[in-house]
Amino acid sequence: MRGEATVLHADLDAFYASVEQRDAPELRGRPVIVGGGVVLAASYEAKARGVRTAMGGRQARELCPDAVVVPPRMDAYTAASRAVFAIFRDTTPLVEGLSIDEAFLEVGGLRRIAGEPEEIARALRVRIRAEVGLPISVGIARTKFLAKVASAVSKPDGLLRVDPAREEEFLHPLPVERLWGVGAVTAEKLHRLGIRTVGQLSELEEATAERLLGRAAGAHVHAMARLRDPRPVVTTTRRGSIGSQRALGNRPRAPDELDVILTQIVDRLGRRLRDGGRGCRTVTLRLRFGDFARAARSHTLRTATDRTGLLGGIARTLLAEAMPEISARGISLIGISLSHLVRGDALPADLPIDWGDGAQLDSVLDAVRDRFGAASVARATQIGRDTGWDAPLLPEHE
């Protein structure tokens, strides 16, 4: 593990909402909500009133009746993300993107040409504000995990360095929710045991944490609480999975409506596989119920595929298995992830006949969309339906 604080975690503040406030000066200083039926993003002025991402639009407007609600402009967010990442890569070649609005940067080897990490971070924030017009928070630490926590603590529009000699002093008083990987369910388990701070969690033996939270999750959060994170900043790996999800708000959803939404998601992911020259073996359905508990169901094929029809059939089967629980508990989010990705040249030329073909149809639809745009052709069941939004994506790395 590093001995010096040379890792930066740079995270754009309220990204979508900040782009809207940048491009419409009359929105600056006002509460802004991006999205209508479901909140995709909220400005800090709206967050101060209790508005949160994935909240239903009605609830958000009740909490903040004077908020300005704007439709998302994904092209604008994509352009802003690309401009910011260009600055990241001009700062250091060691950039690991986490999402369209955050990345790790390793700057330990730049002292002679760019100065100390804190100087580099200050210059980075100034440059992004001047060239892209957006606020960004930066955390600096010895490890990736601590840098990410530091950037979150520094928000909005802040800069925080964690001194290696004072890491426990910084981390241990924080709530366990600050740990990377501790969500609402894990936090609730810990709270029931009287564990509310990272310091309290660090006092447990690793075996105890594993028994309480499960082997993998317990080992992970225990290592974070004990300041163990040897992971380097990685720049060359391709994604091990791709996915997409859609927040649904709180209103009830009929099975046929969920089927249409699921089909829209799978259509997008199937095309992303083919555009990237990839195939996948595992399809995972991810759900968040009305009570905000989460669940996942998956199916793994013996042979990888990029065919939308096959992926959709698996996704529908997984959804059908989950419908009794959805009917009882409600649903607020649905998503699909595709994993065990392989290169396109590793896909089989032919699949068993009972899997169906579909390759020719995929090729025709892809060609039409390439020529006339993504909205030029749609399934009959999707005509007149809300198609949701395609979130901006980080580019693949070879």
N, C-alpha and C positions, 0 to 999 in steps of 0.2 A: 504494500500500500504506500501511497505517496507520503512524503514527510512534510510537504508544503501545500498551501492552499493555492492551487493552480487551475482548478476546474471552475468554469463559469456555467451557471444555468441561467439562460436568458429567456424570459417569458413575457410576451406582449400582454398588456393589460386590457381585459374586457375586449378582446380583439375585434369581433364583428362590430360591436357598438362603438368602439373607438374609431374604426374606419368610417362609420356613418357620421360621427361627430366631426371627424376631420373634413369630410367632403361636404358637409352642410353646417356652416358656422353657426346658424341659428339654433342648432341642437346642443352646442357646447354649454356645459354647466346644467343641462336639463336631464331628467330621467328619460332614458331611451330604452325601448324594448325592441329587439329584432325578432320578427316572427309574429304570427297572429294567433292561431289555435294553440300552439305550444311555444314557449319562450326558448329561442335558440341562443340568445345572448342578452345580457342586460348591462347597461352602463353602471358605473359605481354609484351614481346618484340614485338609480333604481334599486341597486342591491342594498343600499342603505335603508330602503323602505321594505325590505324583505323579499324582493323579487329574486328568483333563482332560475338558473338554466333548467330546462325540462319541466318547469312548472306550467300548468294549464293557463291559457291566456286569460280566461275569466278571473281566476284567482289573482293573477298578476295585476290586472286592472283594478280589482277591488282593493288590493294593497296599495296601489299607486295610481289613483284615478287620473292624475295629471301627466302620466307618462306619455311620451310620443311613441307610437307603435309604427315601425317601418318594416316593409318586406325585405327579406334577405337579398343581397346582391353578391352571389357567389363569385362572379367574375372579378368584382372589385377586391374581394378578400383574397382570391388566388393571386392577383397581381401584386397586392401588398405583401403577401407572404413571400413571393419570389424575390421581391426587392429587398426584403429584410434578410433572407437567406443569402442573397448575393453579398450583402455587407458582412454577414457572419463569415463566409468563406474568403472574403477579402481580408478579414482580420486574422484568421488562422486556417490552415488546411485541415485541422482536426476538429470537424464539426459532426455531431451526431444529432440528427433531427429526431425529435420525439413526436411532434405533431406539426401542423402548419404554423403554429404560433409559439413554439418553444424548441430549444435545442441546448445541448451541452457543447461547450467549447473548451478544449485543452490549450492553455496559453503558457505553459511552463517553460517552453523553449524560446520564448519571444523577448526575454528581458533585454538583450543587447540591442534589438531593433525597435521594440515598441514599449519597453518599460515594465514595471511591476504589474501583476495581474489586476490590482485595483485601478491603476492608471489605464490599462487596456479597457477595463469594464466601463470606466467613466467616459472614455473616448467613444466606445461603442454606443452607449446610450445617447450621447450628444449627436453622433452621426445618424442614428436611426430617427431621432426626432427631427433633425434638419433635412434629411434626404427623403424620408418616407412619411414624416409627419405624425408618427405614432409614439406613445409612451411605452416604455419597456422597463421591467424590473429585472435586476440581475443579482444572483447570489453567488458568492465566491467561497469555496471551501476545499478541503483536502480530498473529499470524496464526492461522487456524483449525487448520492443521496442527500448529504448535508447541503450541497449547493442548491438542490431543488427546494429543500425546506427553507433555506435562507432567502431565496427569491420570493417564496410565498409569504414569509414573515415581513419582507420589505415592501410588499404591495400596499398601495398602488404607486407606481412610478418611483421605485426606490432602488437602493444599492446597499447590500449588506455583505460584509466579509466575516466569516467565522474563523477566528484565530485558532490554529491547531491546539494551542495550549489551553483553550477555554471551551472545547467542544462539548464536554459534559455540562458545563455551566449554561451553555446555550440551549442544548437539546433537552435535557432531562426535565425542566419545568414545563415543557410544552405538552398539550393534550395528546393522547395516543392517536387521535385522528390525524395528526401531522405526519405520522409514519407512512411511508410509501407502501401501499398495499393494505392499509387498514381502512376498510369501508364501514358503512353503517352497521352491518351485521356483526363484524368482528369487534367493532367498538362497543356494541351493546353487550357482547359476551364478556368483554373485559370489565365494563362498568359494573355488571352484576357481581363481579368478584372484587369490587372495590378498587380496581386498577384504572386510574384516570389519567395519569401522567406517564410520559416515556420513562422517567426515572423509576417509577414503581414497577413498570414492566421489566426494566433492565435488572431488577433485583431477583427476578425469577430465574430458576435454573432452566437451561434450554429444554431439557426433557419435560419439564412442567409446562412450558409454553407449547410444546408440540402436542402434549396430551390434551391441553385445553382447546387449541385452535386447529389441530390437525398437523401432521408431520411437516408438510411443505410450508404451509402458512406460518406455523409456529416457529420453525427454524428461521424463516425469512424475517419476520418482525423482531424476533429476539436478536438476530444479528444486527439489524438496524439500530435497535435500542442500545446495543453494546458498541456501536460505532464501527462495525465491521462491514466494509463495502469495498472490495478490491477491484471492482469492475473498471476497466479502462474506457475512455471515450472511443467509440467504435465508428468508423466512417465507411467501411467497405462492404458490409453485409446487406444482402437483399432481405426484404421482409419475409419472415417465416409464415405469415398469414396475412390475409386481407379480410376486411369486414365492413359492414355498414349497418346502421341501426336507425330507428325512427322513434322519437318520443311521441306518445299518443295522448298525453293529458290524462284526465281522470274520468271522462265519460265512458259508458259501456260501449263495447265493440262487438258487433255480430260476427259469427264465424266467417261469413262470406266477405266481410269487410277486411278482416285480418288476412284472409287468403289473398285478396287483391294487393294489400300492402306487402305481404311476403313475396308475392310474384314480382312486384316492382323492385324490391331489394335484390332478389336473385337475378333478375334481368341485368341490373347494373353490374353486379359482381361477376356474372358470367362473361360480360363484355370486357371487364377489366382483366380477367384471366387471359382472354384471347388477345387483347391489345398488348399485354405484357409478355406474350409467348409462354404462358404458364398453364399448368393444370393442378388439380388438387385431389386429395384422397379423403379428407375429412370435412364434413359439413356439421357445423354446430349452431343450434338455435339458442339464442340468448333472450331471456325474458326478465322483465321487472314487473312484479305484480302491483295491484292497487295499493297494497300496504308497503310497497317499496322493497320487499324482499326480492332477491334475485334467484334465478335458476337457469341451468343450461342442460341441453340434451344434445347428443352428437351421434353421428353414424360415420363409420370409416369403411371406404370401399377397398377392395383388394387391388383395384387398378385405378390410377388417376384419370381424371376427365376434365374437360373444359366445356362440356355440353350443358346448356342452360336447362333443357328439358329434364335431364337426369338430376341435376342439382335441385331443381324446383320440386321434383317428385320426392326426393329425400326430405327437403325442407317441409313440405306439406305433411308427410308422414310424422315427422317430429312434432309439428304443430298439433296434429290430430291427437297425438298421445298426451299433449299438455292441456287440451281443451277442458277436461273436467276441472283441473285446478284453476284455469283462467276463469271459467264460469263461476267458480266459488269465490275467487279472490279479486277478480278484476285484473286489468292489465294497463300499465302505463308506459311500457317500452318494449319494442320487439326488434331483434337484430339477428343477423346471420354472419358468421365468420367461416372462412375457408382456410384450412391449414393442411400441413403435409404437402406443401407446394413442390412441384417438379417442373423442370423445363419442358417447353412444348415439344421438343424433339424426342422426349422420353415417353410421350403419350402413345398408347397403342393405336395402330391404324384402324382396327375394327374392334367393336365391342360385342358381347353376346347379344343375339337378336332380341331377347326378352327385355333388354335394357332400353330398347328403342334406339332410333338413329338420331335425328335432330341436327346432325352436323351441317347438312345442306341448308336447312332453315336458318340456323345461326349465321352461316356465311352470307345468305341473302340479306337478312336483317342488318347485319353489320355493314354490308356494302351500301345499303340504302341510307343508313344513319350517317355513314362517313360522307356520303355525297350531299345529303339534304338536311342533315342535322339530327340530333338525338330525338327531337320531338316529331319527326316526320312520319314515324310508323309506331303503332302501339297495338297491344293485344286488345281484342274487342272488349274484354272485361274491364279494361282500364280507361276506356273512352269516357270522358266527362268526370273522371275521378281525380282527386288531388294526388299528384305524383310525388309529393314530398320534395326534398331538396338534395342535390348532390353536393356534399361537402367538399371543399378544396382538399387536394391530396398532396403529400410529399412525393417527389419523384422517386422512382426506384433507383437503387445503386447496384451496379454490377460488382 
